[in-house]
Amino acid sequence: MHNIKPISALLLIILVCACAHQAPKGLSYSSPCETSLASLDTKFSGAGMHGCKVLDEQTFLIYITPEDEPPINPSPWYAFRLNPKQAATINVRLKYAGYDHRYQPKLSEDLQSWRRLTPEEIVRQKKTNAEIKLQLTDKPVFVSGQELLTTENYDTWMDKISSATRAPVSIIGKSLKGRDIKMLYSPASEKTNNTIVLVGRQHPPEVTGALAMRSFVTTLMLNEEIANQFREKFNIVAVPFMNPDGVELGHWRHNTGGMDLNRDWGPFSQPETQAIKNLLDELVDNQGQKLVLFLDFHSTNRNVFYTQTKEDESTSYDFTGNWLKNARARLPEYEFERAERHNSDLATSKNYMYARFNIPAITYELGDETDRKLIQTSGKVFAEEMMKLLLEHETEK
Ligand SMILES: [Zn+2]
């Protein structure tokens, strides 16, 4: 008798876990979604959690569901692979679990170069469903809400910067599922305590923010005059991939603990945010570093910077106002807004970093569909203008 209770409890846990991600009736995740023309699968990093159903020989229905029960941020993420058995026209219907279609479908054969689907390939795009029609060769293609930027891409990118600049990459903690949370750390070559902190990808689908961060950090690490000067006088701390579990598993918003990490700066209840907290304590309390700026990269429906209000600006030289003004003057084609926000009780990175360190703490948001070249060029300009201002004002103290 004594053995029965733990077993029932275990069974209950298994049932509960299975239900949380269960597909609607008639749709299954695991059984092959296959016809004589093609199959559809999600067995790769960053794939969404979809139910799949064959409607006819050339039509698949996928049902797009979040990682947790609603309510959840409306970011219906999808990514699947179509494996044609011969050249064929394949239709895929996307059906959202009560959420609106948000991400314009993009396609890649090699996970490197991506293109948006053409209007001809999008048969229908309504509020809660969409249908795409693809002329396929015999090569597999990935279809995804945004470019797939997963662990492998981050590792390659950080290693490349690290070997070019000798800035070490280290592991500052593990995610709930045991994935590495990595930091790129560029120590100032002169004796200085000034430090900037950059973080990204708390929210898995926010790929445009990740692309901007990539451009921004790469610019800081270039062998160019301003970047070299900057790295002499400032320590750079970059943690670009805070929610690896969420990204790998195709989450809409949360880590695997069911938490929005950008509502956990303060409680620090999750290992991902705890890793950042420990890092900050080490840098500031133990090493005596002086933080001068914090940026957190995200995506939303437009390009926007969430900043402190003008009255709450912590620098005497108005870093925030001048940074955005100087970048805007160089970027006439990049439309963006400054959205000033008073600090609130919300446990976001921005609120926490401003309240604890009294520094400009800014959420750097990119539009979901902002032109990719413009993300690249604007990221570079924002990085250069940041370096100029900080070199001018923070080094004489
Ligand atoms: Zn976000």
Boltz pocket constraint, residues with backbone or C-beta under 6 A from the ligand:
constraints:
  - pocket:
      binder: B
      contacts: [[A, 203], [A, 206], [A, 297], [A, 298], [A, 299]]
      max_distance: 6.0
